[in-house]
Amino acid sequence: MEELIPLVAIFFVIGVPVMSIAARFALRPLLKDLAEAMGRKSVTDGGELQKDVARLQAQVAEQGRQLEQLADAELFRRDLESRREAAARLSTPPSTSPH
């Protein structure tokens, strides 16, 4: 127990001031940025918002166009497969089986 008293004293004399200085340098920029962010008005410019909405609308329109192209390609593929199957049925002679 008596060995613990000098260790606690050393900790409070040296450790606490070092930790407080380190915390000050580490936390001060963080708190400063946080205070500035809270102090700033969070109202965004209407022009920026309109640009963002226009960009999103253009992206949605482009995705719709691509979806239509994919649907057309799928219909074309199905049509080709059905024609291939019909041609295969016509070219294959009917099998004659003895009764």
C-alpha positions in Angstrom: 0.0 0.0 0.0 2.8 2.4 0.8 4.4 1.8 -2.7 1.1 2.9 -4.2 1.2 6.5 -2.7 4.3 7.6 -4.7 2.9 6.2 -7.9 -0.4 8.0 -7.5 1.4 11.2 -6.7 3.6 10.9 -9.8 0.5 10.2 -11.9 -1.2 13.3 -10.6 1.8 15.5 -10.8 3.0 14.4 -14.3 0.3 12.3 -15.9 -2.7 14.6 -15.5 -1.1 17.7 -16.9 0.3 15.8 -19.8 -3.1 14.3 -20.6 -4.8 17.6 -20.3 -2.4 19.3 -22.7 -2.8 16.4 -25.1 -6.5 16.6 -24.9 -6.5 20.3 -25.4 -4.5 20.0 -28.6 -6.5 17.0 -29.8 -10.0 18.3 -29.0 -9.6 22.0 -29.6 -9.7 21.8 -33.5 -12.6 19.4 -33.2 -14.6 21.6 -30.9 -13.8 24.7 -33.0 -15.0 23.0 -36.2 -18.1 21.8 -34.4 -18.9 25.3 -33.1 -18.5 26.8 -36.6 -20.7 24.2 -38.1 -23.4 24.8 -35.5 -23.1 28.6 -35.9 -23.3 28.5 -39.6 -26.8 28.6 -41.2 -27.6 25.3 -42.8 -29.6 27.0 -45.5 -28.3 25.9 -48.9 -28.3 27.9 -52.0 -31.5 27.4 -54.1 -29.5 27.3 -57.3 -27.4 24.4 -56.1 -30.5 22.5 -55.1 -32.1 23.1 -58.5 -28.9 21.9 -60.2 -28.9 18.7 -58.0 -32.6 18.1 -58.8 -32.0 18.6 -62.6 -29.1 16.2 -62.5 -31.1 13.6 -60.7 -34.0 14.0 -63.2 -31.5 13.5 -66.1 -30.1 10.4 -64.5 -33.6 9.0 -64.0 -34.5 9.7 -67.6 -31.3 8.0 -68.8 -32.0 5.0 -66.7 -35.6 4.8 -68.1 -34.2 5.0 -71.7 -31.7 2.2 -70.9 -34.5 0.1 -69.4 -36.6 0.5 -72.5 -33.6 -0.6 -74.6 -33.1 -3.7 -72.5 -36.8 -4.6 -72.8 -36.7 -4.2 -76.6 -33.6 -6.4 -76.7 -35.3 -9.0 -74.6 -38.4 -9.0 -76.9 -36.1 -9.3 -80.0 -34.2 -12.2 -78.4 -37.5 -14.1 -77.6 -38.7 -13.5 -81.1 -35.5 -14.9 -82.6 -35.7 -18.0 -80.3 -39.3 -18.7 -81.3 -38.5 -18.3 -85.0 -35.5 -20.7 -84.5 -37.7 -23.2 -82.8 -40.3 -23.0 -85.5 -37.7 -23.4 -88.2 -36.2 -26.4 -86.4 -39.7 -28.0 -86.2 -40.2 -27.4 -89.9 -36.8 -28.8 -91.0 -37.1 -31.9 -88.9 -38.9 -34.7 -90.7 -41.7 -36.4 -88.8 -40.6 -39.7 -87.4 -42.4 -42.6 -88.8 -42.9 -45.4 -86.3 -44.0 -48.9 -87.3 -47.4 -50.0 -85.9 
